[in-house]
């Protein structure tokens, strides 16, 4: 089950503005609080933060919303960003790299892709797992040609980064 | 007897130093006359510098300076169109005839003089600028269409420095004009100024010890602009100026920030400014200027 949170609607509910831009730290704090409340009230392991109809996203606001949500994850929910335009994504990636973080973004093919700071091993592992749907360490390791120890270490790192779910004994990409 | 502070004939970020020197020759509570009669032109930086000086006088409890308007009718009209007189009226005693001008959405004034007091003002500034910035940046300066968003982001972050750090309100203005001497091309200039605490006082508590004897206005600017340091311990802070620098590096833009007695600049290849200048005349708060030039082959 997936919850979709329309960020533009929360912006309009949080701030009195005729514009749809996510700018300033104080706006970011208000919108983040609204997102946290929506997540607390929602159900399911995956929440899509939908940026459709949002205008400009500045770095300060992106830091308050995206970075702080990722640094203090909301319960067991996995966050995925969707509806981002190129310039908005660029601002968010800047913030993610500043904090050494990564996030998932919906891609047009229906899956997700990680953005931000991620090593080549972690990136390979994510896409491999997403193509498999769900896999144990053994199946995953055989697929990528890694030892079980290396495969487990990489998958566990992805779980800690909340880019991959673990439902023992399977690892799953959130959108599978 | 009033102390005369001359407004430079051509008032931009360079001639600002004459203005700051003249302004600093006595106490903020002196009776002052800002003499702009000889003024021929002012950049957005110059216009909001006058307002910042007047605001500092007001916040120090000094008498409202007398302001004599430019003698030249076309200069008065441009300053009126830029929204200068509308805000000056609350800070200085205006002497001279001020034309009533309606804003012209196709003029070179992309954003007239606008006060920045709170987050809501930044929302309004960013919302307003996007409507006109695309026309100038893409149409006249030859930047890619996506540059508009980055421009609005840079403007937003520059304005937020006032809200987050100045401890008082400030001003922003954005104009397009031709840099004849230095560049020979069209530019868009963002100017942001406040009469607040300035970079050194803002960073005193967290950075003074680290810099030791070197600590001063120049070191504070170096910490904020080069090292992306903020007064907040939140590790997410300090990204605003870093984001502005990144945007400017993409479009050969220039950033300069003056605070207290120092000035720092991120200098593009087309300019010959000093990266750091210290021991300048003291001036309240912080003054930021961002220059985006037309790409080569455009807007000459």
Interface residues (C-beta under 8 A of the other chain):
Chain A: X15 X16 X17 X18 X19 X21 X23 X24 X25 X26 X27 X55 X56 X57 X58 X59 X60 X63 X64 X67 X68 X86 X87 X88 X91 X94 X95 X98 X99
Chain B: X119 X120 X122 X123 X124 X126 X127 X130 X146 X149 X150 X152 X153 X156 X157 X160 X163 X164 X235 X236 X239 X240 X242 X243 X246
